[in-house]
Amino acid sequence: MEKGNLQVYFGSGKGKTTAAIGQAVKAASRGKSVFIVQFLKERQPEEISFVQRLEPEIKLFRFQRREKAFQELEPSEQAEETMNMKNGFNFAKKVLATGECDVLILDEVLGLVDYGIETTEDIRALLEEVPDDVELIFTGNSFCPEIVEWADCVYETTALKE
């Protein structure tokens, strides 16, 4: 991928979101504006309120409305949350198109592909819109060969012992 800079954090181990937030803090400390869009995450009030204290330098956006994880929802609830997450993905595209931030983190975006909410083609279309000076960070559990191929840096987390 020639445009922008894409980092991917994936794997079954913990720490992907933490690593991405670490990158957010590093960028914000250098005067950059950071947007974080979270998908497929259970509501964790303590973590959300902590990240919100970092505003206006780091802004957190969540489009899900339910308290439970996506896979724990009833089919009708999943359908509603699917629309919410599609809205979040469209919001991310708009942020890129308007140049509102220097760093855009799409937390658990790889899971959107796993659940069929978005496709790798949707991801590719989003990547085509990334300005040269914007850093993009993806996280998620799954290895997605196409997305990894498009990335500039890829990090895998593995739990050796939990």
Summary of the structure (lengths in Angstrom):
residues: 162
radius of gyration: 14.9
end to end distance: 35.3
largest distance: 43.6
contacts: 506
relative contact order: 0.28
helix: 43%
strand: 20%
